[in-house]
Amino acid sequence: MRDILVNTVNFEQWSRDAQYGTGLAALAGAALTGVYVYPSPLYATPEFGTPDVIETVMAMSRILEASALGAGEAFVAWAHERGVARAGWVVAQGNQVDALARIACWHDLLVVERDDDRTWSTPEDLAGLVLSVGLPCIVVPPRPVGEVAIGRIVVAWNGSPEAIRAVHAALPLLQRAQEVLLVRGAPREGFRDIIWKPPFDVDAYLGRHGVHPRSQDLTTAGHAVGAALLEHARQFDADLLVMGAYGRSRFSEWMLGGATRHVLWHASLPVLFHH
């Protein structure tokens, strides 16, 4: 995990995703990129606006862009003060999800915050980002960010490709943890024409990388799985939950599976999702 990307919704006071991502980059010894995305002025221009109105909107957009670019030096200095040796700053104009998906291509992890009131236009925007960005995403809950810790990590395991990708992506963090709890749920039905012999052994995989988790069965099924995962994380006093992000339909990627949706909207701790 060498390059961490943090989305920040405010460059005048660093938002929770920037705070958490900076602390995580310092812990992991990773490089950090802060990104601020603002909408194109075309979206803010009235359909039948007068030339004066259009020019005003364009001028305001230019001012916002200049201010955002000017915040780069402050972001880098702030990251250095928090222990990040390599930091950068990028400003993008356009749709937030599309911009983050594009810049994510040269990073290993994306950190975003969940704020139901202002960060995302609709709940589907955040879900769509998690499912389409192609990177593991840590979603920071809407509460103050204290000291960033990864000493205790819970892994949700059901044998799905998404869960395997999440575990693989989280390895650098799992290797730094003092305790890891593997919560084993019912296997998700896979492709019927593919049978692995032997099946993937997550314990052996983690053991090869020096991670030796405790194991606990998840007896809950159906719609209650998400709440049960969060309860396991609470009882374990976890710093981070790792899980696969499951989308019900590849043609409607925002349509999350029940457990993913519940954890995404109700988690009170950071969650690493991978689709």
N, C-alpha and C positions, 0 to 999 in steps of 0.2 A: 504494500500500500504506500506507494511513493508520491503520488500526486492526489491531493484532496481538493475538491472544488466546493466552495461555499457560496450559496446564493444569499445575498443580503438585500432586504427590502428597504433599508434605510441607510444612507451613508452619512447622515448627520449624527446618529447615535446607533452604534453597531447592534444589529438585531440578534435574536437568539441563535439563529443558524450560524451567523458569523462567530459568535462567542463560543458555541460548542465546537464548530469546525476548527477554530484556531487552537482551542485547548487540545483537541484530538490530534491535530498535526504536531503539536509540541510533544505530546506523549509518544507518538509513533515515529518521530523524527522524519516526518514527511514534508514535502513541499506543499505550499498552499496557494490557491488562486481564489481571490474574491471576485464575484461578478455581480454587477448591478444591471438589471434589465428594465428598460422603460418603453412604453408603447410608442408606436409610430404616431406622429402628429396627424397622419391621415385618418386614424380612428377617432380622433378628437375633433376633427373638422366637421361642422354641420354640412349635411348633404347639399343644402342650398345657401351656404354661407357667402357673404359678400367678400370681395377682395380684402377689405380691411380686417374682417374677422379671420380669414385664412392666414393673413400675414401675422396677426397677433398670436394665433395658435403656433405658427412656425417659429416665431421669435421666442415664445415660452419654451418650446421644445429645445431650441438652441441653448437657452440659458440653463435648462435642466441638464443637458448633455455636458456643457462646460463645467458645471458644478460637480457632476458625477465624476468626470475625468480628473478634476482637481482633487478629489478625495483619495486618489490612488496613493499619493505619498503618505497621507495620514494612515491609511489602512496598512501599508507595508511597515511603517514605524510601529503601529500598534501591535501588529503580529510579532515583530521582532521583540518588543517588550514582553510579550507573553511566551517567548521561548521558541518561536518559529524562525529558523535560520534562513529559509528561502520562501519568499512570498511575492505575489504579483497581484495585479488588479486589472480587470477587464470591464468595459462598459459595452452593452449591446442594446440596439434598438430593434423592437419587433415583439412578436408574441412570446410570452415568457416561457411556456413549455417548449416551443420550437427552439428558442435560443439556448436554453439549458441543455436540451438534447443534443444540439450541435456542438457546444463547447465541451460537453461531457465526453466526447469521443477521445480526447487526449488526457483523460484523468482516470483514476482508479476508484474514486468514491465521490458521491455527491451528498452534501448536507443541506437540507431544507428545513424550514420550520412549518409547523401546522398552526395556523391561526384562523379560526373559522370566520372571524369578522372582517379581515382586510387583505390577507396575503393572497388568497386564491378567489377568483371570481365565482367559481362554483366548486362544490366538493369533487366533481368529476375531473377538474383541472389537475388537482394534486394526484388523484388516482391515476389519471392518464399519464402523468409524468413518471410515476413510479413504475408503471407497466411498459412504458415505451422508451425510456431514456437509455436502456441497454447497460446501465451501471448499477451496482448496489447503491441504495439510497438510505441514508440515515435521516429519519424524520424526527425532529426535535419537538417535544410537546409544548403546549402554551403555558409554561410556567418559568419562573426565573432560572437561569443557568448558573449553578454554583460551580464548584470545582469539578472539572471533567474527570471521570474515573472509569476504568474498564476492568476493575478487579474481579467483579462477579458478573458473569454473562450467562444468560439462559438461551438455549438453542431449541427452537421448535422443530421437531423432526417427524416427517411422515413418509419419507422415502421418495418424494416427488422430485422431478428435475429441478423445480424452483428451489426446493429445500437444499438439494445438493449444491446448486450454484450459490446459495446464500452462505452455506457452511464454507465452501471453497473461498468465497470473497472475504469472509470474516476471519480466515486463518491468522493473519498477522495480529489481529486483536485477541483472538482466542489464545494465541501463544504467549501473550503478555498478561493474561488473566491469572489471578490466583486460584479461582474456583470457577468451574463450568458445570452447568446443569443441563443435561440433555433430556428434554421432555418428549417422550415417544407417544405419538398419536397413532390412530389407525392409518395404515397405508392407504394412500389415494390410488384409486384404480388407474392403472397405466394403460398403455397400448396393448391390446390383446394379442397382437401378432409379434410382440417382442417379449421374450422370456430370457432373463439373464441367469446363467448358471456358472458360478454361484451368484446370488444376488449381491448388490452393493452392500458392503459392511462398513457402516459409518464409524463404528468403534475402532476397527482396524485402520481406517483412513486417518482418523484423528490421532491415533496412537503413533502412526508413522511420522507425524508432524509434532510429536511431543505434547499432545493435548490428551488428558485422561479425565474425561468428565464423569461426574456422578450421573446416574440414570434414574428416571422416574416416569412411570406410565401415566398417560393421560386417558382417563377412563371416560371422559365426557365425549359426546358425539353430537353431530348436527350443528344447530345454530348456536349452541352454548360453548363451542370450542374456543372462540376468541376470548370470551370472558374468562374461561378456565385458564388459558395461557397467561393472561394478565394477572390472575390470582396466583399462579405458580411463581411468576416473576416477583410479585409483591412479597410473598412468603420467603422467597430466596433473597430478598433485598437486592435485587439485580440492578446493576448499573446500565445494562444494555440487553435488549432482546433481539435475537437473530431469527429471521423466518423467511420462507419463500413467499413471494407475492403472487397469488393465484388469480388469474383472470378467467371468468367463466367462458368468455367467447373471444376468439382471436379476431373476429370481425368487429367486436365492440369492446375494445381493450379496457375501457373505463369501467366495465361491468365486473366488479370484484367478486371473488368468492366470499362467503359469509364471514369466515374467520379473519381473512385479510381486511375486509371492510371494518369489522368491529375493532380490531387492534389499531388500524390506521386512525380511526376517529376517537378512540377512547383511551389510548395508552397515556399513562402519566410518566413514562420513562422513554428515553430515546430508543427507537426501533430501527434495526438494519433490515431493509427489505431488498429482495432480489427476485426479479421475474424470470 
